[in-house]
Amino acid sequence: MNEVTPIPASDATSASGAGASFDSAAVRPSAPLQGDLTQGPILRTLLAFSIPTLIANMLQTLNGSVNTIWVGRLIGESALAATANANVVMFLLIASIFGFGMATTVRVGQYFGARDLTGARMTFGSGLGFCLAASIVIVIVGAIFARPLLHLLSTPDESLEEAHAYLSVVFVTLPLGVVSMMTSMGLRGAGDSKTPLYAMILTVVLDICFNPLLIRGFGPIPALGIAGSAISTGIANFAGSVWMLWTLYRKDLPLRLRGSELLYLIPRRTELGYILAKGLPMGAQMLVMSSSGLVMVKFVNEQGVNATAAYGASMQLWNYLQMPAMAIGSAVSAMVAQAIGAHKHKRVGDVTLVGMTTNLTISICVAALIVIFDRPLLSLFLGRASPALPIAEHIQLICTASFVIISVTMILSGTMRAYGAVLVPLLIMFVALYPGRIGFYAIMHGRLGGEAVWWAYPAGSIISVSLTASYYVWGNWRRIGALPKHLATAEAHVG
């Protein structure tokens, strides 16, 4: 384990300003450090960090929404159903490595809070190198089993070939998305949410512009159909990743790797041990979520292509609804991780409370707007004459509130994740989604018919938030730690 060596004040590098140089292994406690989330009023710090993350998440979701509009309007409802099935599989792929990125972010935040920049870079390099290698393996395995998986989902026959064509491109471009994701998460762990935002703006603009060109063709560009939409996303991700890495070195940001530091991309035993130990349960949470989503999509598919198209359009709106909780949960996790590294444990409870209040205020407002304006919003994806539109409106009335409920879980989990508490939240998620959501469908399908699919969402959300809140109040997550030995205090607890 890398040890923090005290350095004379004359040798410590001051890190004020966006372009400051970060060449010291550690920064003296009194020196200002860009990205420090342990100082200042909590609400102001939370908003300053989370608003760029929220905008980036919204832009990413907007990008998916616009792409869905292009696919639905330029190709048709069968293609829209195909992307709904393919996107579930794509989420499954990302989920398989997302947990390692989350673990990397937490450890980077802990090191950064302790002002150990060498440790932060070492962790970032190990996480990036490992996840990139893992993505290549996933590409190979996924390409082999894509079609059987689509059959397992009961993908409608009229959408099967389009879904497979879309997935084939997704597999090839997955490593590009992983580089972008890991760099963004690492920067956020170091308190920088603006650089990932600017990269996302570039990605979204390019993807929105290229989508119709590659779907329909233009001039020398051939018409590629639904595969063109996936290719467009791959090109945009590549451009965003290149820009982000260029900025990392141009501004000499804290996580840049130079010279011998590039060897950190070869995962080191200590850092990889933490990433695996904490990342596997975190990734398993995502896999539980995505696998239960696959099961639910199977149930939806059994209702017919119109129900699948309605579900796909509804998911676009629900994605926006989840954006505030995701951004604020990310901010809470980063702020708590840095507070742990700085030994400011009394700040944790206040950060969580402020994050919870802010999240509920925003999420409730967004949910109300979605329900009030559901018809014009859903018409963007389905068209006003679509037979799927009434189904989608009905779904919104039943399911939208469940995403407000689940947002509470995201904030509480963000705090506990920063302390390394990952096993109990994994168990809670499994119980909420399988015995809870899917079990509800199995029990109530005979009585409610197809309606059981939609009512299963609020049922699972209520179980999830009840168990998570109980563990937050009465659980022992405060003692779990997960800190590097040289960062841990004898009695780490929340004040």
Secondary structure, 3 states (H helix, E strand, C coil): CCCCCCCCCCCCCCECCCCCCCCCCECCCCCCECCCCCCCCHHHHHHHHHHHHHHHHHHHHHHHHHHHHHHHHHCCHHHHHHHHHHHHHHHHHHHHHHHHHHHHHHHHHHHHHCCEHHHHHHHHHHHHHHHHHHHHHHHHHHHHHHHHHHHHCCCCHHHHHHHHHHHHHHHHHHHHHHHHHHHHHHHHHCCCCHHHHHHHHHHHHHHHHHHHHHHHCECCECCCCHHHHHHHHHHHHHHHHHHHHHHHHHCCCCCCCCHHHHHHHCCCHHHHHHHHHHHHHHHHHHHHHHHHHHHHHHHHHCCCHHHHHHHHHHHHHHHHHHHHHHHHHHHHHHHHHHHHHCCCCHHHHHHHHHHHHHHHHHHHHHHHHHHHCHHHHHHHHHCCCCCCHHHHHHHHHHHHHHHHHHHHHHHHHHHHHHCCCCHHHHHHHHHHHHHHHHHHHHHHHHHHCCHHHHHHHHHHHHHHHHHHHHHHHHCCHHHCCCCCCCCCCCCCCCC
